[in-house]
Amino acid sequence: MAKITFTLAYEKVRKIIAKLTGRRQEDILAGTPLSNFGFTEVGFERLRGRIEEEFALFKVVVTFDEVVSCTTVNDLFQLIWAKIPNNNKEITPFSANILANMGLFDALSEEFSKTSEAKRIERELKTKANETT
């Protein structure tokens, strides 16, 4: 049985919005109003369709009205997360804590990206050090 984590589902939502709007995924945060993306009626229908395609493995079905009723990226994510069957959700104590404190997720994502950047810089420094020896 396929499982999905909270984090992966959230990243998929950001990726969908990024592809539809041409924005960078890193710039799409949970609190961002969907109105900031300039979705028209056609845009919301495309968004709805992409959600169903991306989450088809979990049989997620959303209506146009449900998508349009979402105010923020977080609202959209919560809608999708609620539609994923519980037996397909991989919930860890970590993700349960994030779900309980939704506003902290973007700060956490930012820390992940900083950590990734720090690791990349560290690898580059080690490579340079190895080249000089």
SVG drawing of the C-alpha trace seen along z (x, -y; Angstrom):
<svg xmlns="http://www.w3.org/2000/svg" viewBox="-18 -39 67 41">
<polyline fill="none" stroke="black" stroke-width="0.4" points="0.0,0.0 1.3,-3.4 2.1,-5.8 2.7,-9.5 4.1,-11.8 2.8,-15.2 6.0,-16.8 5.9,-15.1 2.2,-16.0 2.9,-19.6 5.8,-19.8 3.6,-18.3 1.1,-21.1 3.8,-23.7 5.2,-22.0 1.8,-22.0 1.2,-25.7 4.8,-26.5 4.3,-24.8 1.0,-26.4 2.1,-29.9 5.8,-29.9 6.8,-30.8 9.7,-29.3 8.5,-26.6 10.6,-28.1 8.5,-31.3 5.2,-29.4 4.5,-29.3 1.6,-28.0 0.3,-31.4 0.4,-32.8 -3.1,-33.7 -4.1,-31.8 -5.3,-35.2 -1.7,-36.2 -1.2,-33.8 -3.8,-35.4 -5.8,-32.2 -8.8,-32.7 -11.7,-30.3 -9.8,-28.4 -6.7,-28.5 -8.6,-27.1 -9.9,-24.3 -6.4,-23.5 -5.3,-23.5 -8.1,-21.1 -7.1,-18.8 -3.4,-18.8 -4.2,-18.0 -6.2,-15.0 -3.5,-13.9 -0.7,-14.3 -2.6,-12.6 -4.3,-9.9 -2.5,-7.1 -4.4,-8.1 -7.7,-8.6 -8.0,-12.2 -10.9,-13.9 -11.6,-17.6 -14.4,-19.7 -14.0,-23.1 -15.9,-24.7 -13.7,-23.1 -10.6,-24.5 -12.0,-27.9 -13.1,-28.1 -9.4,-27.7 -8.0,-31.1 -4.3,-30.1 -1.8,-27.5 -2.3,-26.0 -6.1,-25.7 -5.5,-23.9 -3.0,-21.6 -5.4,-20.8 -8.1,-20.1 -6.0,-17.6 -4.5,-16.0 -8.0,-15.5 -8.9,-13.6 -6.0,-11.2 -7.2,-8.0 -5.7,-7.6 -4.2,-4.2 -2.2,-5.9 -0.8,-8.6 2.5,-8.0 2.3,-10.0 5.3,-10.3 5.5,-12.2 7.4,-14.8 4.6,-15.3 1.9,-15.1 3.6,-18.0 3.8,-20.0 0.1,-19.3 -0.7,-20.6 1.4,-23.8 0.8,-24.4 2.3,-27.9 5.7,-26.4 6.0,-24.4 7.3,-27.2 10.0,-28.0 10.9,-24.4 11.1,-24.2 13.3,-27.3 15.6,-25.6 15.7,-22.5 16.8,-24.6 19.4,-26.4 20.7,-23.0 20.9,-21.7 22.7,-24.9 25.1,-24.5 25.8,-20.9 26.4,-21.9 28.9,-24.5 30.6,-22.1 31.0,-19.5 32.5,-22.2 35.0,-23.2 36.0,-19.6 36.4,-19.1 38.6,-22.2 40.6,-21.1 41.2,-17.7 42.2,-19.3 44.9,-21.4 46.4,-18.4"/>
</svg>
